[in-house]
Amino acid sequence: PPPADSGELRTVVPEDPAELVPGARVLHPKFGLGTIQQRSGSPANLKLQIQFDQHGWKSILMRYARLEIVLP
C-alpha cells in the first residue's frame, strides 16, 4: 500500500507481523512514536514491548494496536 501521510512522517501499515522487529520505529494512534524493544508470541497473537517517546513502556497486542511502521 502507499505510505500514509502523518505530517512529516511517512508510514506504512504492516502487512506481515514479521515486519515488526526490535529496533523498528512505529506510530500508534494514541501513544505516538515509539521503538519496538521485544516481541513474543505467535504471529496471530503477537505481543510487542514498545518504548514510546512520550508515554514510556507499553505492552501491546499487535492485532488491536493499529500500528504503522515509520519509514526512514
All heavy atoms as TSV, in Angstrom:
chain	resi	resn	atom	element	x	y	z
A	1	PRO	N	N	0.833	-1.204	0.000
A	1	PRO	CA	C	0.000	0.000	0.000
A	1	PRO	C	C	0.865	1.251	0.000
A	1	PRO	O	O	2.002	1.199	0.467
A	1	PRO	CB	C	-0.785	-0.122	1.306
A	1	PRO	CG	C	0.032	-1.010	2.163
A	1	PRO	CD	C	0.787	-1.914	1.239
A	2	PRO	N	N	0.337	2.351	-0.480
A	2	PRO	CA	C	1.129	3.582	-0.477
A	2	PRO	C	C	1.317	4.072	0.950
A	2	PRO	O	O	0.496	3.781	1.826
A	2	PRO	CB	C	0.259	4.564	-1.282
A	2	PRO	CG	C	-1.113	4.011	-1.190
A	2	PRO	CD	C	-0.982	2.525	-1.056
A	3	PRO	N	N	2.397	4.795	1.197
A	3	PRO	CA	C	2.615	5.322	2.549
A	3	PRO	C	C	1.487	6.270	2.957
A	3	PRO	O	O	0.962	7.011	2.137
A	3	PRO	CB	C	3.932	6.093	2.433
A	3	PRO	CG	C	4.574	5.597	1.179
A	3	PRO	CD	C	3.462	5.140	0.282
A	4	ALA	N	N	1.131	6.212	4.220
A	4	ALA	CA	C	0.162	7.167	4.769
A	4	ALA	C	C	0.895	8.476	5.031
A	4	ALA	O	O	2.101	8.482	5.222
A	4	ALA	CB	C	-0.432	6.615	6.054
A	5	ASP	N	N	0.175	9.564	5.063
A	5	ASP	CA	C	0.799	10.856	5.313
A	5	ASP	C	C	0.451	11.309	6.723
A	5	ASP	O	O	-0.673	11.678	6.996
A	5	ASP	CB	C	0.317	11.870	4.280
A	5	ASP	CG	C	1.030	13.214	4.414
A	5	ASP	OD1	O	2.001	13.294	5.191
A	5	ASP	OD2	O	0.618	14.164	3.746
A	6	SER	N	N	1.422	11.218	7.632
A	6	SER	CA	C	1.221	11.651	9.026
A	6	SER	C	C	2.062	12.899	9.269
A	6	SER	O	O	3.022	12.876	10.026
A	6	SER	CB	C	1.626	10.538	9.996
A	6	SER	OG	O	0.933	9.359	9.703
A	7	GLY	N	N	1.735	13.963	8.577
A	7	GLY	CA	C	2.541	15.173	8.702
A	7	GLY	C	C	3.858	14.964	7.989
A	7	GLY	O	O	3.896	14.683	6.813
A	8	GLU	N	N	4.966	15.103	8.713
A	8	GLU	CA	C	6.292	14.937	8.131
A	8	GLU	C	C	6.674	13.468	8.012
A	8	GLU	O	O	7.586	13.132	7.284
A	8	GLU	CB	C	7.336	15.655	9.004
A	8	GLU	CG	C	7.169	17.158	9.033
A	8	GLU	CD	C	7.436	17.782	7.665
A	8	GLU	OE1	O	8.522	17.556	7.099
A	8	GLU	OE2	O	6.546	18.490	7.159
A	9	LEU	N	N	6.011	12.607	8.775
A	9	LEU	CA	C	6.382	11.200	8.804
A	9	LEU	C	C	5.764	10.440	7.648
A	9	LEU	O	O	4.619	10.675	7.281
A	9	LEU	CB	C	5.912	10.549	10.109
A	9	LEU	CG	C	6.598	11.004	11.371
A	9	LEU	CD1	C	5.893	10.396	12.580
A	9	LEU	CD2	C	8.055	10.597	11.365
A	10	ARG	N	N	6.525	9.510	7.100
A	10	ARG	CA	C	5.982	8.576	6.116
A	10	ARG	C	C	5.859	7.234	6.820
A	10	ARG	O	O	6.828	6.753	7.400
A	10	ARG	CB	C	6.901	8.491	4.911
A	10	ARG	CG	C	6.867	9.780	4.086
A	10	ARG	CD	C	7.837	9.746	2.918
A	10	ARG	NE	N	7.725	8.503	2.164
A	10	ARG	CZ	C	8.786	7.759	1.808
A	10	ARG	NH1	N	9.987	8.098	2.157
A	10	ARG	NH2	N	8.611	6.649	1.110
A	11	THR	N	N	4.665	6.655	6.767
A	11	THR	CA	C	4.426	5.396	7.460
A	11	THR	C	C	3.734	4.409	6.529
A	11	THR	O	O	3.113	4.815	5.539
A	11	THR	CB	C	3.537	5.606	8.703
A	11	THR	OG1	O	2.262	6.104	8.291
A	11	THR	CG2	C	4.171	6.564	9.703
A	12	VAL	N	N	3.851	3.131	6.865
A	12	VAL	CA	C	3.113	2.093	6.151
A	12	VAL	C	C	2.468	1.185	7.178
A	12	VAL	O	O	2.997	0.982	8.270
A	12	VAL	CB	C	4.005	1.251	5.205
A	12	VAL	CG1	C	4.503	2.083	4.045
A	12	VAL	CG2	C	5.142	0.600	5.944
A	13	VAL	N	N	1.318	0.655	6.826
A	13	VAL	CA	C	0.643	-0.320	7.678
A	13	VAL	C	C	1.285	-1.672	7.403
A	13	VAL	O	O	1.347	-2.094	6.244
A	13	VAL	CB	C	-0.870	-0.347	7.370
A	13	VAL	CG1	C	-1.560	-1.441	8.174
A	13	VAL	CG2	C	-1.487	1.012	7.651
A	14	PRO	N	N	1.795	-2.347	8.442
A	14	PRO	CA	C	2.445	-3.637	8.196
A	14	PRO	C	C	1.455	-4.676	7.696
A	14	PRO	O	O	0.351	-4.782	8.209
A	14	PRO	CB	C	3.013	-4.029	9.565
A	14	PRO	CG	C	2.225	-3.237	10.550
A	14	PRO	CD	C	1.774	-1.988	9.853
A	15	GLU	N	N	1.864	-5.407	6.661
A	15	GLU	CA	C	1.013	-6.472	6.120
A	15	GLU	C	C	1.373	-7.810	6.739
A	15	GLU	O	O	0.605	-8.752	6.649
A	15	GLU	CB	C	1.173	-6.531	4.607
A	15	GLU	CG	C	0.642	-5.288	3.921
A	15	GLU	CD	C	0.796	-5.366	2.418
A	15	GLU	OE1	O	1.252	-6.393	1.902
A	15	GLU	OE2	O	0.438	-4.371	1.760
A	16	ASP	N	N	2.546	-7.899	7.345
A	16	ASP	CA	C	3.049	-9.146	7.888
A	16	ASP	C	C	3.653	-8.857	9.263
A	16	ASP	O	O	4.449	-7.926	9.389
A	16	ASP	CB	C	4.124	-9.682	6.934
A	16	ASP	CG	C	4.701	-11.009	7.359
A	16	ASP	OD1	O	4.518	-11.420	8.523
A	16	ASP	OD2	O	5.371	-11.643	6.530
A	17	PRO	N	N	3.291	-9.625	10.298
A	17	PRO	CA	C	3.871	-9.402	11.623
A	17	PRO	C	C	5.394	-9.467	11.636
A	17	PRO	O	O	6.035	-8.871	12.499
A	17	PRO	CB	C	3.277	-10.527	12.479
A	17	PRO	CG	C	2.044	-10.944	11.768
A	17	PRO	CD	C	2.293	-10.696	10.309
A	18	ALA	N	N	5.996	-10.154	10.659
A	18	ALA	CA	C	7.458	-10.254	10.587
A	18	ALA	C	C	8.108	-8.884	10.363
A	18	ALA	O	O	9.294	-8.703	10.623
A	18	ALA	CB	C	7.871	-11.219	9.479
A	19	GLU	N	N	7.327	-7.906	9.890
A	19	GLU	CA	C	7.863	-6.560	9.672
A	19	GLU	C	C	8.086	-5.815	10.993
A	19	GLU	O	O	8.805	-4.830	11.031
A	19	GLU	CB	C	6.904	-5.740	8.805
A	19	GLU	CG	C	6.717	-6.290	7.404
A	19	GLU	CD	C	5.707	-5.484	6.619
A	19	GLU	OE1	O	6.045	-4.361	6.217
A	19	GLU	OE2	O	4.578	-5.973	6.443
A	20	LEU	N	N	7.430	-6.275	12.051
A	20	LEU	CA	C	7.531	-5.599	13.352
A	20	LEU	C	C	8.647	-6.252	14.163
A	20	LEU	O	O	8.430	-7.208	14.887
A	20	LEU	CB	C	6.187	-5.675	14.070
A	20	LEU	CG	C	5.073	-4.920	13.352
A	20	LEU	CD1	C	3.718	-5.338	13.869
A	20	LEU	CD2	C	5.264	-3.427	13.494
A	21	VAL	N	N	9.845	-5.718	13.994
A	21	VAL	CA	C	11.032	-6.300	14.624
A	21	VAL	C	C	11.629	-5.324	15.635
A	21	VAL	O	O	11.426	-4.106	15.528
A	21	VAL	CB	C	12.096	-6.667	13.564
A	21	VAL	CG1	C	11.580	-7.756	12.641
A	21	VAL	CG2	C	12.511	-5.445	12.756
A	22	PRO	N	N	12.362	-5.847	16.635
A	22	PRO	CA	C	13.026	-4.951	17.579
A	22	PRO	C	C	13.906	-3.932	16.850
A	22	PRO	O	O	14.592	-4.262	15.890
A	22	PRO	CB	C	13.863	-5.903	18.438
A	22	PRO	CG	C	13.083	-7.184	18.408
A	22	PRO	CD	C	12.526	-7.249	16.998
A	23	GLY	N	N	13.807	-2.693	17.304
A	23	GLY	CA	C	14.541	-1.600	16.674
A	23	GLY	C	C	13.704	-0.803	15.689
A	23	GLY	O	O	14.055	0.316	15.349
A	24	ALA	N	N	12.587	-1.378	15.227
A	24	ALA	CA	C	11.730	-0.669	14.266
A	24	ALA	C	C	11.012	0.486	14.963
A	24	ALA	O	O	10.557	0.360	16.101
A	24	ALA	CB	C	10.712	-1.625	13.659
A	25	ARG	N	N	10.908	1.614	14.264
A	25	ARG	CA	C	10.149	2.763	14.757
A	25	ARG	C	C	8.708	2.582	14.298
A	25	ARG	O	O	8.445	2.239	13.144
A	25	ARG	CB	C	10.709	4.067	14.187
A	25	ARG	CG	C	12.069	4.435	14.716
A	25	ARG	CD	C	12.056	4.920	16.151
A	25	ARG	NE	N	11.555	6.286	16.227
A	25	ARG	CZ	C	11.183	6.883	17.363
A	25	ARG	NH1	N	11.249	6.238	18.504
A	25	ARG	NH2	N	10.750	8.118	17.353
A	26	VAL	N	N	7.772	2.824	15.219
A	26	VAL	CA	C	6.354	2.658	14.914
A	26	VAL	C	C	5.564	3.878	15.386
A	26	VAL	O	O	6.022	4.655	16.223
A	26	VAL	CB	C	5.776	1.384	15.576
A	26	VAL	CG1	C	6.382	0.131	14.945
A	26	VAL	CG2	C	5.990	1.377	17.075
A	27	LEU	N	N	4.380	4.021	14.809
A	27	LEU	CA	C	3.461	5.095	15.187
A	27	LEU	C	C	2.168	4.451	15.663
A	27	LEU	O	O	1.572	3.629	14.961
A	27	LEU	CB	C	3.201	5.994	13.976
A	27	LEU	CG	C	2.294	7.197	14.206
A	27	LEU	CD1	C	2.909	8.168	15.208
A	27	LEU	CD2	C	2.015	7.907	12.892
A	28	HIS	N	N	1.736	4.821	16.871
A	28	HIS	CA	C	0.496	4.307	17.462
A	28	HIS	C	C	-0.494	5.467	17.522
A	28	HIS	O	O	-0.111	6.592	17.830
A	28	HIS	CB	C	0.808	3.781	18.871
A	28	HIS	CG	C	-0.359	3.149	19.557
A	28	HIS	ND1	N	-1.300	3.895	20.233
A	28	HIS	CD2	C	-0.725	1.848	19.694
A	28	HIS	CE1	C	-2.203	3.074	20.759
A	28	HIS	NE2	N	-1.876	1.833	20.442
A	29	PRO	N	N	-1.791	5.224	17.226
A	29	PRO	CA	C	-2.752	6.339	17.197
A	29	PRO	C	C	-2.888	7.083	18.517
A	29	PRO	O	O	-3.171	8.275	18.517
A	29	PRO	CB	C	-4.068	5.676	16.809
A	29	PRO	CG	C	-3.838	4.220	16.740
A	29	PRO	CD	C	-2.373	3.943	16.850
A	30	LYS	N	N	-2.672	6.423	19.641
A	30	LYS	CA	C	-2.824	7.080	20.944
A	30	LYS	C	C	-1.486	7.473	21.575
A	30	LYS	O	O	-1.347	8.559	22.120
A	30	LYS	CB	C	-3.591	6.154	21.894
A	30	LYS	CG	C	-3.814	6.745	23.269
A	30	LYS	CD	C	-4.652	5.816	24.121
A	30	LYS	CE	C	-4.783	6.356	25.539
A	30	LYS	NZ	N	-5.500	5.424	26.402
A	31	PHE	N	N	-0.501	6.574	21.493
A	31	PHE	CA	C	0.766	6.789	22.200
A	31	PHE	C	C	1.833	7.471	21.359
A	31	PHE	O	O	2.885	7.845	21.870
A	31	PHE	CB	C	1.302	5.455	22.734
A	31	PHE	CG	C	0.343	4.750	23.647
A	31	PHE	CD1	C	-0.009	3.436	23.419
A	31	PHE	CD2	C	-0.212	5.403	24.742
A	31	PHE	CE1	C	-0.904	2.769	24.258
A	31	PHE	CE2	C	-1.110	4.755	25.581
A	31	PHE	CZ	C	-1.448	3.437	25.338
A	32	GLY	N	N	1.594	7.613	20.058
A	32	GLY	CA	C	2.544	8.314	19.208
A	32	GLY	C	C	3.717	7.438	18.793
A	32	GLY	O	O	3.576	6.234	18.592
A	33	LEU	N	N	4.884	8.071	18.681
A	33	LEU	CA	C	6.074	7.388	18.195
A	33	LEU	C	C	6.726	6.537	19.261
A	33	LEU	O	O	6.800	6.936	20.430
A	33	LEU	CB	C	7.104	8.406	17.705
A	33	LEU	CG	C	6.804	9.083	16.376
A	33	LEU	CD1	C	7.774	10.228	16.148
A	33	LEU	CD2	C	6.884	8.082	15.248
A	34	GLY	N	N	7.243	5.390	18.827
A	34	GLY	CA	C	7.960	4.519	19.739
A	34	GLY	C	C	8.886	3.591	18.991
A	34	GLY	O	O	8.896	3.551	17.759
A	35	THR	N	N	9.671	2.837	19.763
A	35	THR	CA	C	10.610	1.877	19.196
A	35	THR	C	C	10.305	0.497	19.787
A	35	THR	O	O	10.215	0.357	21.013
A	35	THR	CB	C	12.062	2.267	19.529
A	35	THR	OG1	O	12.303	3.592	19.052
A	35	THR	CG2	C	13.055	1.309	18.875
A	36	ILE	N	N	10.146	-0.490	18.918
A	36	ILE	CA	C	9.907	-1.860	19.385
A	36	ILE	C	C	11.167	-2.361	20.087
A	36	ILE	O	O	12.267	-2.267	19.545
A	36	ILE	CB	C	9.538	-2.794	18.217
A	36	ILE	CG1	C	8.228	-2.336	17.563
A	36	ILE	CG2	C	9.436	-4.256	18.696
A	36	ILE	CD1	C	7.864	-3.084	16.297
A	37	GLN	N	N	10.984	-2.898	21.295
A	37	GLN	CA	C	12.111	-3.432	22.059
A	37	GLN	C	C	12.134	-4.959	22.038
A	37	GLN	O	O	13.195	-5.557	21.948
A	37	GLN	CB	C	12.040	-2.938	23.511
A	37	GLN	CG	C	12.044	-1.425	23.644
A	37	GLN	CD	C	13.331	-0.786	23.145
A	37	GLN	OE1	O	14.412	-1.329	23.334
A	37	GLN	NE2	N	13.210	0.364	22.511
A	38	GLN	N	N	10.961	-5.567	22.170
A	38	GLN	CA	C	10.865	-7.026	22.199
A	38	GLN	C	C	9.565	-7.450	21.541
A	38	GLN	O	O	8.605	-6.681	21.501
A	38	GLN	CB	C	10.848	-7.551	23.641
A	38	GLN	CG	C	12.107	-7.325	24.413
A	38	GLN	CD	C	11.967	-7.827	25.857
A	38	GLN	OE1	O	11.018	-8.508	26.201
A	38	GLN	NE2	N	12.920	-7.458	26.684
A	39	ARG	N	N	9.545	-8.709	21.089
A	39	ARG	CA	C	8.320	-9.298	20.565
A	39	ARG	C	C	8.222	-10.718	21.080
A	39	ARG	O	O	9.232	-11.375	21.312
A	39	ARG	CB	C	8.262	-9.246	19.043
A	39	ARG	CG	C	9.467	-9.817	18.344
A	39	ARG	CD	C	9.386	-9.718	16.843
A	39	ARG	NE	N	8.580	-10.807	16.320
A	39	ARG	CZ	C	7.949	-10.776	15.156
A	39	ARG	NH1	N	8.025	-9.735	14.384
A	39	ARG	NH2	N	7.230	-11.804	14.759
A	40	SER	N	N	7.002	-11.194	21.292
A	40	SER	CA	C	6.806	-12.561	21.773
A	40	SER	C	C	5.453	-13.061	21.284
A	40	SER	O	O	4.603	-12.274	20.854
A	40	SER	CB	C	6.883	-12.607	23.301
A	40	SER	OG	O	5.899	-11.766	23.869
A	41	GLY	N	N	5.273	-14.361	21.355
A	41	GLY	CA	C	4.017	-14.958	20.932
A	41	GLY	C	C	4.034	-15.345	19.470
A	41	GLY	O	O	4.994	-15.107	18.751
A	42	SER	N	N	2.938	-15.951	19.046
A	42	SER	CA	C	2.813	-16.398	17.660
A	42	SER	C	C	2.437	-15.211	16.774
A	42	SER	O	O	1.939	-14.193	17.272
A	42	SER	CB	C	1.713	-17.455	17.580
A	42	SER	OG	O	0.468	-16.859	17.861
A	43	PRO	N	N	2.657	-15.323	15.454
A	43	PRO	CA	C	2.260	-14.219	14.563
A	43	PRO	C	C	0.794	-13.825	14.706
A	43	PRO	O	O	0.446	-12.657	14.598
A	43	PRO	CB	C	2.551	-14.781	13.168
A	43	PRO	CG	C	3.660	-15.758	13.391
A	43	PRO	CD	C	3.373	-16.375	14.751
A	44	ALA	N	N	-0.084	-14.787	14.995
A	44	ALA	CA	C	-1.512	-14.480	15.136
A	44	ALA	C	C	-1.818	-13.776	16.456
A	44	ALA	O	O	-2.851	-13.132	16.600
A	44	ALA	CB	C	-2.323	-15.758	15.039
A	45	ASN	N	N	-0.922	-13.896	17.427
A	45	ASN	CA	C	-1.155	-13.319	18.754
A	45	ASN	C	C	0.106	-12.586	19.222
A	45	ASN	O	O	0.538	-12.734	20.352
A	45	ASN	CB	C	-1.514	-14.457	19.728
A	45	ASN	CG	C	-2.233	-13.932	20.955
A	45	ASN	OD1	O	-2.890	-12.902	20.910
A	45	ASN	ND2	N	-2.095	-14.638	22.052
A	46	LEU	N	N	0.687	-11.801	18.316
A	46	LEU	CA	C	1.961	-11.151	18.568
A	46	LEU	C	C	1.843	-10.067	19.626
A	46	LEU	O	O	0.991	-9.186	19.542
A	46	LEU	CB	C	2.498	-10.556	17.266
A	46	LEU	CG	C	3.902	-9.986	17.314
A	46	LEU	CD1	C	4.927	-11.072	17.669
A	46	LEU	CD2	C	4.261	-9.362	15.979
A	47	LYS	N	N	2.726	-10.158	20.632
A	47	LYS	CA	C	2.769	-9.163	21.700
A	47	LYS	C	C	4.081	-8.388	21.569
A	47	LYS	O	O	5.151	-8.987	21.443
A	47	LYS	CB	C	2.712	-9.881	23.047
A	47	LYS	CG	C	2.566	-8.981	24.233
A	47	LYS	CD	C	2.412	-9.840	25.481
A	47	LYS	CE	C	2.137	-9.031	26.702
A	47	LYS	NZ	N	2.000	-9.898	27.881
A	48	LEU	N	N	3.980	-7.065	21.581
A	48	LEU	CA	C	5.151	-6.208	21.410
A	48	LEU	C	C	5.397	-5.383	22.664
A	48	LEU	O	O	4.459	-4.853	23.263
A	48	LEU	CB	C	4.937	-5.259	20.222
A	48	LEU	CG	C	4.688	-5.920	18.873
A	48	LEU	CD1	C	4.200	-4.903	17.872
A	48	LEU	CD2	C	5.939	-6.617	18.375
A	49	GLN	N	N	6.664	-5.269	23.043
A	49	GLN	CA	C	7.076	-4.355	24.102
A	49	GLN	C	C	7.645	-3.132	23.384
A	49	GLN	O	O	8.628	-3.264	22.646
A	49	GLN	CB	C	8.164	-4.981	24.981
A	49	GLN	CG	C	7.801	-6.325	25.555
A	49	GLN	CD	C	6.723	-6.241	26.607
A	49	GLN	OE1	O	6.643	-5.279	27.350
A	49	GLN	NE2	N	5.875	-7.252	26.655
A	50	ILE	N	N	7.021	-1.987	23.584
A	50	ILE	CA	C	7.408	-0.781	22.855
A	50	ILE	C	C	7.759	0.324	23.843
A	50	ILE	O	O	7.029	0.552	24.813
A	50	ILE	CB	C	6.277	-0.317	21.916
A	50	ILE	CG1	C	5.918	-1.442	20.930
A	50	ILE	CG2	C	6.675	0.960	21.169
A	50	ILE	CD1	C	4.733	-1.150	20.047
A	51	GLN	N	N	8.874	1.000	23.571
A	51	GLN	CA	C	9.267	2.175	24.353
A	51	GLN	C	C	8.784	3.396	23.578
A	51	GLN	O	O	9.327	3.722	22.523
A	51	GLN	CB	C	10.793	2.207	24.507
A	51	GLN	CG	C	11.327	3.488	25.134
A	51	GLN	CD	C	11.069	3.575	26.621
A	51	GLN	OE1	O	11.336	2.634	27.350
A	51	GLN	NE2	N	10.552	4.694	27.070
A	52	PHE	N	N	7.730	4.043	24.083
A	52	PHE	CA	C	7.190	5.222	23.410
A	52	PHE	C	C	7.919	6.476	23.875
A	52	PHE	O	O	8.260	6.609	25.059
A	52	PHE	CB	C	5.681	5.344	23.656
A	52	PHE	CG	C	4.884	4.328	22.885
A	52	PHE	CD1	C	4.438	3.167	23.489
A	52	PHE	CD2	C	4.604	4.523	21.543
A	52	PHE	CE1	C	3.730	2.216	22.781
A	52	PHE	CE2	C	3.891	3.572	20.815
A	52	PHE	CZ	C	3.453	2.425	21.437
A	53	ASP	N	N	8.134	7.396	22.946
A	53	ASP	CA	C	8.880	8.622	23.235
A	53	ASP	C	C	8.220	9.437	24.345
A	53	ASP	O	O	8.898	9.977	25.199
A	53	ASP	CB	C	9.000	9.488	21.971
A	53	ASP	CG	C	9.787	8.790	20.848
A	53	ASP	OD1	O	10.250	7.643	21.047
A	53	ASP	OD2	O	9.922	9.400	19.777
A	54	GLN	N	N	6.893	9.525	24.322
A	54	GLN	CA	C	6.177	10.374	25.274
A	54	GLN	C	C	5.480	9.595	26.382
A	54	GLN	O	O	5.104	10.170	27.394
A	54	GLN	CB	C	5.118	11.214	24.541
A	54	GLN	CG	C	5.657	12.066	23.417
A	54	GLN	CD	C	6.602	13.140	23.882
A	54	GLN	OE1	O	6.377	13.777	24.909
A	54	GLN	NE2	N	7.688	13.345	23.153
A	55	HIS	N	N	5.262	8.295	26.193
A	55	HIS	CA	C	4.429	7.533	27.126
A	55	HIS	C	C	5.129	6.351	27.784
A	55	HIS	O	O	4.482	5.555	28.455
A	55	HIS	CB	C	3.153	7.049	26.411
A	55	HIS	CG	C	2.257	8.172	25.993
A	55	HIS	ND1	N	1.318	8.728	26.836
A	55	HIS	CD2	C	2.179	8.864	24.842
A	55	HIS	CE1	C	0.694	9.709	26.200
A	55	HIS	NE2	N	1.195	9.805	24.996
A	56	GLY	N	N	6.447	6.216	27.579
A	56	GLY	CA	C	7.184	5.140	28.231
A	56	GLY	C	C	6.889	3.767	27.656
A	56	GLY	O	O	6.447	3.624	26.522
A	57	TRP	N	N	7.130	2.744	28.480
A	57	TRP	CA	C	6.980	1.353	28.056
A	57	TRP	C	C	5.514	0.939	28.014
A	57	TRP	O	O	4.768	1.208	28.941
A	57	TRP	CB	C	7.699	0.434	29.046
A	57	TRP	CG	C	9.165	0.421	28.880
A	57	TRP	CD1	C	10.055	1.258	29.479
A	57	TRP	CD2	C	9.930	-0.456	28.073
A	57	TRP	NE1	N	11.320	0.951	29.084
A	57	TRP	CE2	C	11.273	-0.107	28.223
A	57	TRP	CE3	C	9.600	-1.518	27.226
A	57	TRP	CZ2	C	12.295	-0.768	27.559
A	57	TRP	CZ3	C	10.618	-2.179	26.572
A	57	TRP	CH2	C	11.947	-1.803	26.741
A	58	LYS	N	N	5.155	0.245	26.934
A	58	LYS	CA	C	3.822	-0.336	26.817
A	58	LYS	C	C	3.963	-1.744	26.246
A	58	LYS	O	O	4.826	-2.005	25.409
A	58	LYS	CB	C	2.919	0.474	25.874
A	58	LYS	CG	C	2.738	1.930	26.257
A	58	LYS	CD	C	1.797	2.097	27.402
A	58	LYS	CE	C	1.638	3.571	27.733
A	58	LYS	NZ	N	1.043	3.781	29.023
A	59	SER	N	N	3.097	-2.625	26.699
A	59	SER	CA	C	2.997	-3.967	26.146
A	59	SER	C	C	1.709	-4.002	25.329
A	59	SER	O	O	0.634	-3.741	25.863
A	59	SER	CB	C	2.951	-4.982	27.295
A	59	SER	OG	O	2.929	-6.280	26.793
A	60	ILE	N	N	1.844	-4.296	24.041
A	60	ILE	CA	C	0.726	-4.128	23.112
A	60	ILE	C	C	0.509	-5.389	22.288
A	60	ILE	O	O	1.468	-5.989	21.807
A	60	ILE	CB	C	1.039	-2.926	22.180
A	60	ILE	CG1	C	0.919	-1.639	22.987
A	60	ILE	CG2	C	0.141	-2.912	20.962
A	60	ILE	CD1	C	1.222	-0.401	22.213
A	61	LEU	N	N	-0.749	-5.779	22.130
A	61	LEU	CA	C	-1.081	-6.853	21.199
A	61	LEU	C	C	-1.226	-6.249	19.810
A	61	LEU	O	O	-2.020	-5.328	19.601
A	61	LEU	CB	C	-2.386	-7.541	21.601
A	61	LEU	CG	C	-2.292	-8.485	22.794
A	61	LEU	CD1	C	-3.676	-8.937	23.224
A	61	LEU	CD2	C	-1.417	-9.681	22.461
A	62	MET	N	N	-0.449	-6.760	18.875
A	62	MET	CA	C	-0.412	-6.175	17.542
A	62	MET	C	C	-1.782	-6.129	16.875
A	62	MET	O	O	-2.123	-5.150	16.233
A	62	MET	CB	C	0.553	-6.975	16.665
A	62	MET	CG	C	0.770	-6.341	15.314
A	62	MET	SD	S	1.152	-7.561	14.071
A	62	MET	CE	C	-0.092	-7.187	12.871
A	63	ARG	N	N	-2.591	-7.172	17.066
A	63	ARG	CA	C	-3.863	-7.219	16.332
A	63	ARG	C	C	-4.836	-6.130	16.757
A	63	ARG	O	O	-5.777	-5.829	16.035
A	63	ARG	CB	C	-4.499	-8.592	16.455
A	63	ARG	CG	C	-4.937	-8.938	17.839
A	63	ARG	CD	C	-5.606	-10.301	17.840
A	63	ARG	NE	N	-5.757	-10.742	19.216
A	63	ARG	CZ	C	-5.945	-11.984	19.563
A	63	ARG	NH1	N	-5.979	-12.918	18.649
A	63	ARG	NH2	N	-6.077	-12.307	20.822
A	64	TYR	N	N	-4.628	-5.513	17.932
A	64	TYR	CA	C	-5.509	-4.435	18.389
A	64	TYR	C	C	-4.881	-3.047	18.249
A	64	TYR	O	O	-5.546	-2.042	18.443
A	64	TYR	CB	C	-5.874	-4.635	19.861
A	64	TYR	CG	C	-6.630	-5.916	20.114
A	64	TYR	CD1	C	-6.149	-6.843	21.016
A	64	TYR	CD2	C	-7.818	-6.195	19.451
A	64	TYR	CE1	C	-6.840	-8.029	21.262
A	64	TYR	CE2	C	-8.505	-7.377	19.682
A	64	TYR	CZ	C	-8.017	-8.292	20.590
A	64	TYR	OH	O	-8.693	-9.448	20.811
A	65	ALA	N	N	-3.604	-2.991	17.947
A	65	ALA	CA	C	-2.864	-1.735	18.114
A	65	ALA	C	C	-2.972	-0.750	16.959
A	65	ALA	O	O	-2.727	0.425	17.152
A	65	ALA	CB	C	-1.391	-2.045	18.370
A	66	ARG	N	N	-3.278	-1.199	15.749
A	66	ARG	CA	C	-3.296	-0.300	14.581
A	66	ARG	C	C	-1.960	0.434	14.444
A	66	ARG	O	O	-1.913	1.646	14.223
A	66	ARG	CB	C	-4.462	0.690	14.653
A	66	ARG	CG	C	-5.815	-0.002	14.699
A	66	ARG	CD	C	-6.990	0.902	14.414
A	66	ARG	NE	N	-6.925	2.231	14.979
A	66	ARG	CZ	C	-7.335	2.568	16.199
A	66	ARG	NH1	N	-7.832	1.651	16.991
A	66	ARG	NH2	N	-7.251	3.820	16.607
A	67	LEU	N	N	-0.869	-0.296	14.603
A	67	LEU	CA	C	0.466	0.292	14.475
A	67	LEU	C	C	0.798	0.543	13.010
A	67	LEU	O	O	0.361	-0.186	12.121
A	67	LEU	CB	C	1.528	-0.654	15.034
A	67	LEU	CG	C	1.566	-0.817	16.541
A	67	LEU	CD1	C	2.584	-1.898	16.902
A	67	LEU	CD2	C	1.930	0.477	17.228
A	68	GLU	N	N	1.592	1.581	12.785
A	68	GLU	CA	C	2.155	1.850	11.459
A	68	GLU	C	C	3.667	1.879	11.628
A	68	GLU	O	O	4.178	2.341	12.653
A	68	GLU	CB	C	1.664	3.194	10.926
A	68	GLU	CG	C	0.169	3.216	10.689
A	68	GLU	CD	C	-0.322	4.582	10.235
A	68	GLU	OE1	O	0.428	5.285	9.534
A	68	GLU	OE2	O	-1.452	4.939	10.603
A	69	ILE	N	N	4.378	1.395	10.620
A	69	ILE	CA	C	5.844	1.426	10.641
A	69	ILE	C	C	6.290	2.754	10.057
A	69	ILE	O	O	5.815	3.163	8.992
A	69	ILE	CB	C	6.430	0.250	9.839
A	69	ILE	CG1	C	6.023	-1.075	10.464
A	69	ILE	CG2	C	7.959	0.366	9.755
A	69	ILE	CD1	C	6.390	-2.292	9.653
A	70	VAL	N	N	7.202	3.427	10.755
A	70	VAL	CA	C	7.743	4.702	10.288
A	70	VAL	C	C	8.872	4.401	9.309
A	70	VAL	O	O	9.815	3.668	9.649
A	70	VAL	CB	C	8.250	5.561	11.458
A	70	VAL	CG1	C	8.866	6.855	10.953
A	70	VAL	CG2	C	7.112	5.855	12.433
A	71	LEU	N	N	8.780	4.945	8.117
A	71	LEU	CA	C	9.812	4.734	7.107
A	71	LEU	C	C	10.992	5.664	7.390
A	71	LEU	O	O	10.802	6.788	7.849
A	71	LEU	CB	C	9.251	5.013	5.715
A	71	LEU	CG	C	8.086	4.132	5.285
A	71	LEU	CD1	C	7.538	4.601	3.943
A	71	LEU	CD2	C	8.497	2.679	5.217
A	72	PRO	N	N	12.220	5.190	7.064
A	72	PRO	CA	C	13.397	6.041	7.291
A	72	PRO	C	C	13.402	7.272	6.387
A	72	PRO	O	O	12.757	7.304	5.381
A	72	PRO	CB	C	14.579	5.134	6.969
A	72	PRO	CG	C	14.028	3.913	6.340
A	72	PRO	CD	C	12.538	3.894	6.552
